[in-house]
Structure formats: structure tokens, C-alpha cells
Amino acid sequence: MRATQANATTEPFPVWITGAGGLIGNALVESAAELVPSWQIYGLTRSSLELLDTDAVRTMWTRTQPKLVIHCAAMSHTPACDKNPELAKRVNVNVTALLCSLASGVRFFFFSTDQVFDGHTGNYNETAQRNPFNVYGETKAAAEDLVLSNPNHTVIRTSLNGGVSPTGDRGFNERLRIAFRNGETVRLFIDEYRTPIPAMETARAVWELAIRNAAGAYHVAGAERLSRWEIGQLIAQRWTSGPHGSASLPQLQPRLEPCSLANFPGPRRGPDTSLNCSKAQQLLSFPLPRLSHWLAARPELMF
């Protein structure tokens, strides 16, 4: 879907994408030329703009005058957030507050997470009660409140995203592949469920929602509820020899081992944070994918 005539304009339409060095931010930047060709994209990475530097952010804002901000940058590694909650708050909440303030009169899209839910029920829709169980989810929930205080702003909650990131280690598939290459045995939960989605499909959906000026909260994730174990098996299948593997991809020796949340000694995890995406689906021109079907249709894709 390309920008509609009503949105395609000869006047500059500057767009900030924060976290452009990450998986989803990079996917948004890479897809912009096709999906919103008339928009002027600023893909912001830490090297181009330190978001914790308030003066630098204000200076660039004044210089570029964006009409849309898609805020992907975050401190998202759960153990790192738990270890340093004050930094997580600065990055995930304070930076969002600053950008919301600057963007008070323009469109603002904020990426949040299924981790704002406790995972007791699954199939969460946008109005479900939030009850985060870790620092990452707590900071994202606090930032959501800031964003949604402006009726013209948008929260996008998503789940596990996969794909090819600039650093090669951001997608769930990339982290698994690194472990396979290192000969590690990966233990995956048979009773923790998510709704995984390729980042390129997340980006496509977000561009369509942006074109439609969709405001409020939306869930954008995969259409298939899968356990960590099931996800691991799908990814491992692509990297093994045999009739189900791709002959054009290098062969690895994945080693997977099933485990249960009941025996996990670490911090509490949400057993089922799967998302119901029917609200966003009604506005999209394409079906949000089932990961197993999406992968089967693209056997040669590096994933």
C-alpha cells in the first residue's frame, strides 16, 4: 500500500523514526521508499541523535520540524531493565515524555509491548487490563499513559519480532541462530505463548495505520499463538538439512530442549501474552501473518 493521494503531497512531510538501528526501526526505514515514497524520512540512531540529550533533541526538532514521529527506540532487554530500573525509566519514560511534548501538535506513534500484560489469560485486546510483571513492562505502561493522554497520538503494542537487523542480534530468530552457530543447547518453554511477527510485516502495518491517521491503541502482532518451543522448532527447521530445510541456506546443527515455566528458577514470566489484533486488522489492506505460513512461503529467506 502506497501513500494515498490525500496524504501524498508536494510539500515536505518529515518523519522521525527513532531506534532506526534496531530491528523494527530499520524495517520502517527500509520499507519507507516503497510504502510512503513522498515522505521525508529521518532514521535516527544513537550515533545521529542521543535521545537522552534533551538539548540535542530540541535542536534537531527545531531544525527538521517533523510532522510524524515513530518512536521505536527503547531499553528493551528485560534483564538489563531489571538490573537498572532508573536507566530504564529515563530511556523508556522520560524520553517518551519529551518527544510527546514536542509532538503535541503532530502525529506520534509509540511502540509498546505485550509485556504490559501479566499473561494470565492471553488473547489480550486493546482494552484489557494491564498488569506488567517486570520493569520493562512497567516503564512501557507508564509511557503508554503519557502517549494516550493526547487523543491524536498512537500506541502500537507488538509481540516478538523477527527478521534481519543491522547488528544481527535483535530478532528472536537472530538470537536463536547465534546460539545454533555457537553449538549451544537452547532451552525453550513449552508453556509460554506469544504472537510472533516478522518485523517487515509490522512495519508495513504501521505505515498503513500512519497513512490512515489511526489514533489510540492498536495491537500489531502475528495471527498465530505459538509457544517458545514451537517458535524455536520453526526457526531450527530452516537451518537443518533434509526435505524441510532450504538447500541454499548454510546448514547448522540446532539443539533445542523443551522446558516448563513451572521449573524456571528465574524472575516471573508471563505464560501467555498473546495479542488479539482484530482492531488493527479491520484497517489493514493485508492479513497479519501466521508465522508458520509466512516462513513456509519464503523458504529461501534469511530468517
For each residue, the residues with C-beta under 8 A, 3 or more apart:
1: 35 204 207 208 211 285 286
2: 8 34 35 36 37
3: 7 8 35 36 37 38 39 211
4: 7 8 211
5: 8
6:
7: 3 4 13 211
8: 2 3 4 5 37 38
9: 13 38
10: 38
11:
12: 40
13: 7 9 38 39 40 67 68
14: 39 40 42 64 65 66 67 68
15: 32 36 39 40 41 42 66 67 68 69 70
16: 42 44 64 66 68 69 70 71
17: 20 25 28 29 32 41 42 43 44 70 72
18: 25 44 49 51 69 70 71 72 73 99
19: 22 24 25 44 45 71 72 73 74 111
20: 17 25 26 28 29 43 44 45 72
21: 25 26 45 46 47 166 167
22: 19 25 26 72 73 165 166 170
23: 26 27 161 162 163 165 170 171 199
24: 19 27 28 72 111 158 161 199 202 203
25: 17 18 19 20 21 22 28 29 43 70 72 73
26: 20 21 22 23 29 30 43 165 166 199
27: 23 24 30 31 163 199 200 202 203
28: 17 20 24 25 31 32 43 70 72 203 206 207
29: 17 20 25 26 32 41 43
30: 26 27 33 200 203
31: 27 28 34 35 200 203 204 207
32: 15 17 28 29 35 36 37 39 41 207
33: 30 37
34: 2 31 37
35: 1 2 3 31 32 203 204 207 208
36: 2 3 15 32 39 41 207 210 211
37: 2 3 8 32 33 34
38: 3 8 9 10 13
39: 3 13 14 15 32 36 68
40: 12 13 14 15
41: 15 17 29 32 36
42: 14 15 16 17 64 66
43: 17 20 25 26 28 29 48
44: 16 17 18 19 20 48 49 51 73
45: 19 20 21 48 49
46: 21 49 50 51 73
47: 21
48: 43 44 45
49: 18 44 45 46 53 56 57 60
50: 46 53 56
51: 18 44 46 57 73 91 95 98 99
52: 90 91 95
53: 49 50 56 57
54: 57 58 98
55: 58 59
56: 49 50 53 59 60
57: 49 51 53 54 60 61 98 99 102
58: 54 55 61 62 102
59: 55 56 62 63
60: 49 56 57 63 64
61: 57 58 64 65 66 102
62: 58 59 65
63: 59 60
64: 14 16 42 60 61
65: 14 61 62
66: 14 15 16 42 61 69 103 106
67: 13 14 15 106 107
68: 13 14 15 16 39 106 107 108 109 210
69: 15 16 18 66 99 102 103 106 107 108 109
70: 15 16 17 18 25 28 109 111 206 210
71: 16 18 19 96 99 108 109 110 111
72: 17 18 19 20 22 24 25 28 111
73: 18 19 22 25 44 46 51 91 95
74: 19 91 92 111 140
75: 80 81 87 88 91 92 136 139
76: 81 113 136
77: 80 81 136
78: 81 82 115 134 135 136 267
79: 82 83
80: 75 77 83 84 88
81: 75 76 77 78 84 85 88 92 134 135 136 139
82: 78 79 85 134 135 136 267
83: 79 80
84: 80 81 87 88
85: 81 82 88 89 135 139
86: 89 90
87: 75 84 90 91
88: 75 80 81 84 85 91 92 135 136 139
89: 85 86 92 93 94 139 142
90: 52 86 87 93 94 95
91: 51 52 73 74 75 87 88 94 95 139
92: 74 75 81 88 89 95 96 136 139 140 142 143
93: 89 90 96 97 139 142 143 146
94: 89 90 91 97 98
95: 51 52 73 90 91 92 98 99
96: 71 92 93 99 100 110 143 146 147
97: 93 94 100 101 143 146
98: 51 54 57 94 95 101 102
99: 18 51 57 69 71 95 96 102 103 108
100: 96 97 103 104 108 110 146 147 149 150 153
101: 97 98 104
102: 57 58 61 69 98 99
103: 66 69 99 100 106 107 108 153
104: 100 101 150
105:
106: 66 67 68 69 103
107: 67 68 69 103 152 153 154 210 213
108: 68 69 71 99 100 103 147 150 152 153 154
109: 68 69 70 71 153 154 156 206 209 210
110: 71 96 100 143 144 147 153 154 155 156
111: 19 24 70 71 72 74 156 158
112: 116 140 141 143 144 155 156 157 158
113: 76 116 136 137 140 157 158 159
114: 117 124 157 158 159 194 195 221 270 273 274 275
115: 78 132 133 134 136 137 140 270 273
116: 112 113 130 131 132 137 140 141 144 157
117: 114 124 128 130 131 132 137 270 273
118: 131 132 133 270
119: 122 133 192 269 270 271 272 273
120: 270 271 272
121: 124 128 272
122: 119 193 225 271 272 273 274
123: 225 272 274 275 276
124: 114 117 121 128 219 273 274 275 276
125: 128 219 275 276 278 279
126: 157 216 217 218 219 279
127:
128: 117 121 124 125
129:
130: 116 117 141 144
131: 116 117 118
132: 115 116 117 118 136 137 138 140 141
133: 115 118 119 137 268 269 270
134: 78 81 82 115 137 138 267 268
135: 78 81 82 85 88 138 139
136: 75 76 77 78 81 82 88 92 113 115 132 139 140
137: 113 115 116 117 132 133 134 140 141
138: 132 134 135 141 142
139: 75 81 85 88 89 91 92 93 135 136 142 143
140: 74 92 112 113 115 116 132 136 137 143 144
141: 112 116 130 132 137 138 144 145
142: 89 92 93 138 139 145 146
143: 92 93 96 97 110 112 139 140 146 147
144: 110 112 116 130 140 141 147 148 155 217
145: 141 142 148 149
146: 93 96 97 100 142 143 149
147: 96 100 108 110 143 144 150 153 154 155
148: 144 145 153 155 216 217
149: 100 145 146 153
150: 100 104 108 147 153
151: 215 216
152: 107 108 215
153: 100 103 107 108 109 110 147 148 149 150 215
154: 107 108 109 110 147 209 214 215 216 217 218
155: 110 112 144 147 148 216 217 218
156: 109 110 111 112 206 209 218 219 220
157: 112 113 114 116 126 217 218 219 220 221 275
158: 24 111 112 113 114 161 197 202 219 220 221 275
159: 113 114 194 195 196 197 221 222 273 274 275
160: 172 194 195 196 197 231
161: 23 24 158 171 172 196 197 198 199 202
162: 23 171 172 173 174 196 197 198 199 235 291 303
163: 23 27 171 173 198 199 200 303
164: 168 171 174 302 303
165: 22 23 26 168 169 170 171 174 199
166: 21 22 26
167: 21 170
168: 164 165 174 178
169: 165 174 175 178
170: 22 23 165 167 174
171: 23 161 162 163 164 165 174 175 199
172: 160 161 162 175 176 196 231 235
173: 162 163 176 177 235 303
174: 162 164 165 168 169 170 171 177 178
175: 169 171 172 178 179
176: 172 173 179 180 186 232 235 236 254
177: 173 174 180 181 235 239 252
178: 168 169 174 175 181 182
179: 175 176 182 184 186
180: 176 177 183 184 186 236 239 252 253 254 255
181: 177 178 252
182: 178 179
183: 180 253 255
184: 179 180 255
185: 255 256 257
186: 176 179 180 232 254 255 256 257
187: 256 257 258 259
188: 227 228 229 231 232 256 257 258 259
189: 192 227 228 229 258 259 260 261 264 269
190: 227 228 229 258 259 260
191: 227 260 261 262 271
192: 119 189 227 228 261 269 270 271 272
193: 122 225 226 227 228 271 272 273 274
194: 114 159 160 221 225 226 228 231 273 274
195: 114 159 160 221 222 223 224 225 226 274 275 277
196: 159 160 161 162 172 221 222 224 226 231 291
197: 158 159 160 161 162 201 202 220 221 222 288 289 291
198: 161 162 163 201 202 289 291 294 303
199: 23 24 26 27 161 162 163 165 171 202 203
200: 27 30 31 163 203 204
201: 197 198 204 205 222 288 289 294
202: 24 27 158 161 197 198 199 205 206 220 221
203: 24 27 28 30 31 35 199 200 206 207
204: 1 31 35 200 201 207 208 286
205: 201 202 208 209 220 280 284 288
206: 28 70 109 156 202 203 209 210 220
207: 1 28 31 32 35 36 203 204 210 211
208: 1 35 204 205 211 212 283 284 285
209: 109 154 156 205 206 212 214 218 220 280 283 284
210: 36 68 70 107 109 206 207 213 214
211: 1 3 4 7 36 207 208
212: 208 209 283
213: 107 210
214: 154 209 210 218 280 283
215: 151 152 153 154
216: 126 148 151 154 155
217: 126 144 148 154 155 157
218: 126 154 155 156 157 209 214 277 279 280
219: 124 125 126 156 157 158 275 276 277 279 280
220: 156 157 158 197 202 205 206 209 277 280 288
221: 114 157 158 159 194 195 196 197 202 274 275 277 288
222: 159 195 196 197 201 226 288 289 290 291
223: 195 277 287 288 289 290
224: 195 196 289 290 291 292 293
225: 122 123 193 194 195 272 274
226: 193 194 195 196 222 230 231 234 291 292
227: 188 189 190 191 192 193 230 231
228: 188 189 190 192 193 194 231 232
229: 188 189 190 232 233 256 258
230: 226 227 233 234
231: 160 172 188 194 196 226 227 228 234 235 291
232: 176 186 188 228 229 235 236 254 256
233: 229 230 236 237 256
234: 226 230 231 237 238 291 292 295
235: 162 172 173 176 177 231 232 238 239 254 303
236: 176 180 232 233 239 240 254 256
237: 233 234 240 244 245
238: 234 235 245 246 249 295 299 303
239: 177 180 235 236 245 249 250 251 252 254
240: 236 237 244 245 251 252 253 254
241: 245 251
242: 245
243:
244: 237 240
245: 237 238 239 240 241 242 249 251
246: 238 249 299 300
247:
248: 300
249: 238 239 245 246 300 302
250: 239
251: 239 240 241 245
252: 177 180 181 239 240
253: 180 183 240
254: 176 180 186 232 235 236 239 240
255: 180 183 184 185 186
256: 185 186 187 188 229 232 233 236
257: 185 186 187 188
258: 187 188 189 190 229
259: 187 188 189 190 263 264
260: 189 190 191 263 264
261: 189 191 192 264 269 271
262: 191
263: 259 260
264: 189 259 260 261 269
265:
266: 269
267: 78 82 134
268: 133 134
269: 119 133 189 192 261 264 266
270: 114 115 117 118 119 120 133 192 273
271: 119 120 122 191 192 193 261
272: 119 120 121 122 123 192 193 225
273: 114 115 117 119 122 124 159 193 194 270
274: 114 122 123 124 159 193 194 195 221 225
275: 114 123 124 125 157 158 159 195 219 221
276: 123 124 125 219 279
277: 195 218 219 220 221 223 280 281 288
278: 125 281 282
279: 125 126 218 219 276 282 283
280: 205 209 214 218 219 220 277 283 284 288
281: 277 278 284 287 288
282: 278 279
283: 208 209 212 214 279 280
284: 205 208 209 280 281 287 288
285: 1 208
286: 1 204
287: 223 281 284
288: 197 201 205 220 221 222 223 277 280 281 284
289: 197 198 201 222 223 224 293 294
290: 222 223 224 293 294
291: 162 196 197 198 222 224 226 231 234 294 295
292: 224 226 234 295 296
293: 224 289 290 296 297
294: 198 201 289 290 291 297 298
295: 234 238 291 292 298 299 301 303
296: 292 293 299
297: 293 294
298: 294 295 301 303
299: 238 246 295 296
300: 246 248 249
301: 295 298
302: 164 249
303: 162 163 164 173 198 235 238 295 298
